[in-house]
Amino acid sequence: MNLLFIGDIVGKGGRNAVKRLVPELRREFNCQFCIANAENIAGGGGANAKCLKEIYPNAVDVVTMGDHTWDQKEFQHEIEGLPFVLRPANFSFRQPGRGYGVFRNPGGGDVAVIDLAGRIFMRDGSNCPFDAADKILEDIPKNVKCRIVDFHAEATSEKAAMAYYLDGRVTAVIGTHTHVQTSDAKILPGGTAFISDAGMVGAEFSVLGRKVEDVLFKFLSGMPGRLAVKETDIRLDGVVISYDIPTGKATAIQAVSRMVPHAD
């Protein structure tokens, strides 16, 4: 069984790229299920129901979030009505939404998706992601063998540590947040697929999806300013994970990257 995971979707250009490219990638790699991190889908920061419904269900089956989950004020009131959306499970239990779920895979069987946020170099307030992972894995039914973790974290060391901690207990640990696809995709000894970061769906010639001139102004001047999203020349990054259905063990992980073709 093959599964597609898409890196952080940035802005309108990212949304359009997902709608255009993900159905093609699903056919090309015979992927029956798709997960996407969408914490930057609305104007480059946060999400809302309108933007998320552009990609669900025609392209994406499950959406994960991260440290920008609540950037759009209305989203705290919308998330409960979006059962396909997950926010980090190690956020306070007092926050709306849920951190994991079990979803029907149209290709057969169920897929458990877990969303976690790192703590190193990240916003304060998250609980221990390792403890949260342990508790969730106890709660997931034993017959659900495919278990995918989106670990939304800054430090590659924290991401790698999580992958080895969960090796053999989950199908994959996919890093998100840094918007830069890494070259360390591998299958760990226990059968867990891992990559430090899946990348992003954002502008090829940008700084993490933002306009270069805006980011340079901030770095050079030290002054605050709006970091506008660049909405053209979009590249989609992600990974294809192959796994054994009876055991949930990963058998392969392949990084993919596609540019949105220019209109003729």
C-alpha positions as MATLAB code, in Angstrom:
seq = 'MNLLFIGDIVGKGGRNAVKRLVPELRREFNCQFCIANAENIAGGGGANAKCLKEIYPNAVDVVTMGDHTWDQKEFQHEIEGLPFVLRPANFSFRQPGRGYGVFRNPGGGDVAVIDLAGRIFMRDGSNCPFDAADKILEDIPKNVKCRIVDFHAEATSEKAAMAYYLDGRVTAVIGTHTHVQTSDAKILPGGTAFISDAGMVGAEFSVLGRKVEDVLFKFLSGMPGRLAVKETDIRLDGVVISYDIPTGKATAIQAVSRMVPHAD';
ca = [
       0.000    0.000    0.000;
       1.261    3.468   -0.874;
       0.532    6.720    0.959;
       1.354   10.302   -0.021;
       2.408   12.933    2.518;
       2.601   16.572    1.373;
       4.774   19.185    3.085;
       3.585   22.536    4.476;
       1.106   24.218    2.100;
       1.778   27.961    1.818;
      -0.909   30.385    0.692;
      -3.162   30.458   -2.359;
      -0.393   29.318   -4.690;
       0.136   26.272   -2.498;
      -3.574   25.479   -2.446;
      -3.782   25.672   -6.229;
      -0.709   23.465   -6.590;
      -2.225   20.806   -4.341;
      -5.468   20.816   -6.313;
      -3.574   20.493   -9.578;
      -0.698   18.153   -8.718;
      -1.859   15.846   -5.935;
      -4.407   13.923   -8.042;
      -1.660   13.376  -10.635;
       0.826   12.215   -7.986;
      -1.733    9.873   -6.472;
      -2.194    8.228   -9.860;
       1.525    8.185  -10.681;
       2.534    6.511   -7.413;
      -0.699    4.558   -6.895;
      -1.372    6.274   -3.557;
      -4.716    5.450   -1.990;
      -4.406    7.994    0.838;
      -2.965   11.507    1.204;
      -2.023   13.580    4.264;
      -0.987   17.231    4.036;
       0.330   19.723    6.560;
      -1.684   22.916    6.056;
      -0.747   25.231    8.919;
       0.257   27.974    6.436;
      -2.573   27.503    3.954;
      -4.446   30.755    4.704;
      -2.385   33.737    3.616;
       0.806   32.045    4.760;
      -0.185   31.774    8.426;
      -2.767   29.471    9.934;
      -5.840   27.931    8.335;
      -9.569   28.406    7.989;
     -12.434   26.224    6.861;
     -12.798   27.934    3.481;
      -9.177   27.310    2.481;
      -9.117   23.748    3.802;
     -12.251   22.795    1.902;
     -10.467   23.744   -1.319;
      -8.193   20.695   -0.937;
     -10.516   18.285    0.900;
     -11.732   15.736   -0.144;
     -10.772   15.897   -3.825;
      -7.006   15.944   -3.236;
      -6.267   15.341    0.465;
      -7.800   12.916    2.986;
      -6.342   14.300    6.245;
      -4.887   17.684    7.202;
      -2.352   18.251    9.989;
      -1.419   21.537   11.638;
       1.444   22.984   13.709;
       2.565   25.980   15.739;
       0.539   28.384   13.557;
      -2.703   26.499   14.169;
      -4.502   29.453   15.756;
      -3.110   32.301   13.629;
      -6.507   32.764   11.967;
      -8.862   33.827   14.769;
     -11.948   32.169   13.343;
     -10.286   28.755   13.175;
     -10.724   28.006   16.878;
     -14.468   28.084   16.262;
     -14.287   26.103   13.007;
     -11.975   23.208   13.798;
     -14.540   21.124   15.692;
     -16.640   20.987   12.531;
     -13.712   19.725   10.440;
     -13.222   16.047   11.356;
     -10.460   15.608    8.773;
      -8.250   18.232   10.502;
      -5.789   17.507   13.327;
      -3.870   19.947   15.514;
      -0.841   18.906   17.615;
      -1.892   16.386   20.235;
       0.522   17.809   22.816;
      -1.216   21.188   22.866;
      -3.249   21.771   26.020;
      -6.313   19.557   26.318;
      -8.273   22.764   26.853;
      -7.719   23.780   23.226;
     -10.348   22.801   20.645;
      -9.770   20.093   18.077;
      -8.068   16.730   18.345;
      -4.503   15.532   17.927;
      -5.028   12.159   16.306;
      -7.624   10.145   14.503;
      -8.273    6.876   12.714;
      -9.406    7.301    9.114;
     -10.741    4.908    6.495;
      -8.309    4.248    3.665;
     -10.236    3.874    0.387;
      -7.584    1.370   -0.710;
      -8.308   -0.877    2.270;
      -7.875   -0.794    6.036;
      -7.585    2.133    8.419;
      -4.871    4.757    8.851;
      -4.096    6.328   12.227;
      -2.668    9.844   11.895;
      -0.951   11.544   14.843;
      -0.012   15.228   14.915;
       2.741   16.341   17.328;
       4.650   19.600   17.868;
       8.274   19.864   18.896;
       9.535   22.005   21.770;
      13.126   22.911   20.829;
      13.296   26.419   19.256;
       9.485   26.434   19.056;
       6.741   28.491   20.673;
       6.249   27.825   24.370;
       3.239   25.961   25.632;
       3.422   22.452   24.175;
       3.564   19.431   26.447;
       6.114   16.626   25.993;
       5.572   15.113   22.514;
       7.203   11.821   23.535;
       4.742   11.324   26.396;
       1.858   12.301   24.134;
       2.940    9.736   21.521;
       3.081    6.964   24.121;
      -0.419    7.717   25.379;
      -1.921    7.916   21.902;
      -0.365    4.630   20.798;
      -1.974    2.958   23.805;
      -5.359    4.315   22.723;
      -5.198    3.379   19.033;
      -6.875    0.010   18.353;
      -4.336   -2.784   17.927;
      -5.838   -3.802   14.598;
      -4.934   -0.400   13.079;
      -1.451   -1.182   11.816;
      -0.731    1.851    9.632;
       0.250    4.726   11.919;
       1.617    7.988   10.516;
       3.144   10.713   12.700;
       3.549   14.319   11.549;
       6.193   15.735   13.886;
       6.049   19.488   13.395;
       9.375   20.604   14.830;
      12.361   22.879   14.196;
      15.338   20.833   15.396;
      16.406   17.871   13.264;
      17.816   16.274   16.415;
      14.392   16.290   18.065;
      12.800   14.867   14.921;
      15.361   12.083   14.609;
      15.063   11.275   18.309;
      11.288   10.924   17.937;
      11.694    8.651   14.926;
      14.046    6.303   16.772;
      11.851    6.433   19.884;
       8.856    5.286   17.836;
      10.775    2.914   15.545;
       8.835   -0.311   15.170;
       5.697    1.188   16.734;
       4.580    3.417   13.854;
       4.724    3.220   10.073;
       6.353    6.620    9.575;
       7.567    9.739   11.334;
       7.480   12.649    8.885;
       9.056   15.945    9.901;
       7.423   19.245    8.923;
       7.806   22.964    9.786;
      11.142   24.025    8.232;
       9.791   24.107    4.637;
      13.064   22.615    3.313;
      12.984   19.036    2.051;
      15.851   17.028    3.543;
      17.833   14.211    1.923;
      17.754   11.774    4.852;
      14.705    9.668    3.932;
      15.252    6.141    5.217;
      13.692    3.057    6.766;
      14.844    2.610   10.375;
      15.820   -0.834   11.705;
      12.402   -1.466   13.268;
      10.489   -0.740   10.060;
       9.585    2.928   10.526;
      10.023    5.353    7.608;
      11.603    8.699    8.468;
      12.521   12.020    6.899;
      13.542   15.123    8.839;
      11.366   17.394    6.724;
       8.997   16.731    3.845;
       9.433   20.277    2.485;
       6.697   22.676    1.405;
       4.200   23.568   -1.279;
       5.407   27.068   -1.987;
       7.342   29.318   -4.324;
      10.589   27.895   -5.694;
      12.370   31.265   -5.637;
      11.406   32.472   -2.184;
      12.440   32.304    1.449;
      10.235   29.558    2.860;
       7.419   30.698    0.590;
       7.779   34.415    1.366;
       8.900   37.169   -0.987;
      12.692   37.460   -0.918;
      12.751   41.261   -0.741;
      10.516   41.314    2.341;
      12.642   38.793    4.196;
      15.872   40.562    3.253;
      14.493   43.863    4.546;
      13.750   42.267    7.906;
      17.196   40.655    8.184;
      19.125   43.695    6.990;
      17.234   46.382    8.876;
      16.053   44.547   11.971;
      12.708   46.264   11.474;
       9.342   44.508   11.601;
       7.357   44.213    8.422;
       4.875   42.087    6.523;
       6.399   39.002    4.921;
       4.211   38.611    1.876;
       3.638   35.174    0.372;
       4.933   34.642   -3.152;
       2.156   32.960   -5.124;
       3.939   32.062   -8.389;
       6.476   29.449   -9.548;
       5.164   26.926   -7.029;
       6.970   23.703   -6.147;
       5.264   20.828   -4.346;
       7.355   18.658   -1.996;
       6.369   15.469   -0.267;
       7.109   11.797    0.268;
       5.585    8.523   -0.865;
       5.556    5.834    1.822;
       5.057    2.166    0.979;
       4.042   -0.190    3.760;
       3.011   -3.769    4.425;
      -0.716   -3.918    5.188;
      -0.714   -6.832    7.704;
       2.109   -5.403    9.842;
       2.091   -1.664    9.117;
       5.865   -1.793    8.622;
       7.260    0.618    6.053;
       9.016   -0.961    3.082;
      10.090    2.196    1.217;
      10.088    5.978    1.400;
      10.697    8.212   -1.592;
      10.974   11.989   -1.612;
       9.104   13.686   -4.461;
       9.178   17.234   -5.793;
       7.183   18.745   -8.660;
       6.879   22.203  -10.165;
       3.484   23.494  -11.232;
       3.664   23.669  -15.043;
       3.356   27.110  -16.562;
       0.224   27.749  -18.573;
       0.734   27.635  -22.317;
];
